[in-house]
Amino acid sequence: MKTPIYAFDLDRYYDTRRFEALKAFAATKQTPFLLIDLGRIAERYDELVREMSFARPFYAVKANPHESILKLLAARGSSFDVASVYELDQMLALGVEPERISYGNTIKKARDIAYAYHKGIRLFATDSESDLRKIAENAPGSKVFYRILSDCSGADWPLSRKFGTHPDSIYRLIGLSTRLPVQPYGVSFHVGSQQRDIGQWGYLISTCRYLFDSAREFNVELKMINLGGGLPAQYFDPTPPIALYASEIRRFLEEDFGKDLPEIFIEPGRGMVGDAGILVTEVVLISKKSQVNPYSWVYLDTGKFGGLIETLDEAIKYPVYVDKKGPSQKVILAGPTCDSVDVLYEQFKYELPVTLAEGDRVYFLSTGAYTASYCSVNFNGFPPLTTHIFED
Ligand SMILES: *Cc1c(COP(=O)(O)O)cnc(C)c1O
């Protein structure tokens, strides 16, 4: 049994004055929508650059591809990790130079590699022989980095198994690369998204050390480590501050590589934009399934298909805020669509005020990542989630 949530401490997530300003901005807008606090993303980017001065940031576009966010990060000097030719086109249309873009998806069609190459992309992730050969053929001379398989333990949203390959296979891929027109450039990994165990980076960084050493058997001098994503947003379960991630990761790197580090890339998605979003919803219906059932169902005007897909298996537990105070009760939170999957939290009981009523607003904090970009097009006719940008 998990401990239920009894108190909501807004201070952990927001300065009260700023939150009030956001709420006032949101007041005139019709729910549901995602409110993005652009200033927070700027602060986070600057913090990351300051704390992780040893690393070059590639924002993972998929986390939130809203144009205002991409423009802000581009203006601040960020590079970008794209997963498809569509994200690539979006970045190029904003005037971002191909030198600042990495094609980080290991699952690519040959014609998409050729397209990216034609547009000037020269940096590709890979984790299989077939993909490597496709890169060699369609993007000759490009730099490739090899993605290590990681089991993602400790992550709230693991990406395990699907991506990466065993270090022994990478060793073979490096060997094969020496016979192909590609430049073996570095190694990458992803510790799993919302990684709360910083030690996971340590383990994978030592695997990088091993691969740097074994690459020398092929006379290959690897030059880069891509630390991937995994930096957290602040949800219900606490995580250490970003500064601690940064100092620990630096320590792991220096333990294995000394002071003279190779080029280090990071690809923050969730950690860059997660905390900057507030998904504003409204209570549609409150009901009980029977007289004796202790829990009320609270149905909101958005759910799993309207931006909250990461509540699958109740993996991500967003902080939920309502304006009313006073005595509270445990409830089940659900979305408005006609699919039974569209229940947000049933095992894990959120406590909301007993006075909560239909028409009241319910705010999901830390929803800047993987919400707007993850929502359905018009299941049940509900339109995709709107985003409003708050700039102060
Ligand atoms: C999704 C993804 C990221 C971003 O991960 P977060 O945990 O959201 O920071 C980074 N790199 C790659 C290759 C990804 O697929």
The ligand as an SDF file (V2000), in Angstrom:
LIG
                    3D

 15 15  0  0  0  0  0  0  0  0999 V2000
   13.2170   11.1200  -25.0140 C   0  0  0  0  0  0  0  0  0  0  0  0
   14.6680   11.2680  -25.1680 C   0  0  0  0  0  0  0  0  0  0  0  0
   15.3570   12.2040  -24.3980 C   0  0  0  0  0  0  0  0  0  0  0  0
   14.7070   13.0440  -23.3380 C   0  0  0  0  0  0  0  0  0  0  0  0
   14.5000   12.3090  -22.1810 O   0  0  0  0  0  0  0  0  0  0  0  0
   13.9840   12.9900  -20.8510 P   0  0  0  0  0  0  0  0  0  0  0  0
   14.0050   11.9000  -19.8540 O   0  0  0  0  0  0  0  0  0  0  0  0
   12.6390   13.5330  -21.1230 O   0  0  0  0  0  0  0  0  0  0  0  0
   14.9320   14.0800  -20.5110 O   0  0  0  0  0  0  0  0  0  0  0  0
   16.7040   12.3320  -24.6160 C   0  0  0  0  0  0  0  0  0  0  0  0
   17.3570   11.5910  -25.5330 N   0  0  0  0  0  0  0  0  0  0  0  0
   16.7210   10.6880  -26.2970 C   0  0  0  0  0  0  0  0  0  0  0  0
   17.4910    9.9130  -27.3130 C   0  0  0  0  0  0  0  0  0  0  0  0
   15.3730   10.4830  -26.1300 C   0  0  0  0  0  0  0  0  0  0  0  0
   14.7400    9.5600  -26.8630 O   0  0  0  0  0  0  0  0  0  0  0  0
  1  2  1  0
  2  3  1  0
  2 14  2  0
  3  4  1  0
  3 10  2  0
  4  5  1  0
  5  6  1  0
  6  7  2  0
  6  8  1  0
  6  9  1  0
 10 11  1  0
 11 12  2  0
 12 13  1  0
 12 14  1  0
 14 15  1  0
M  END
$$$$
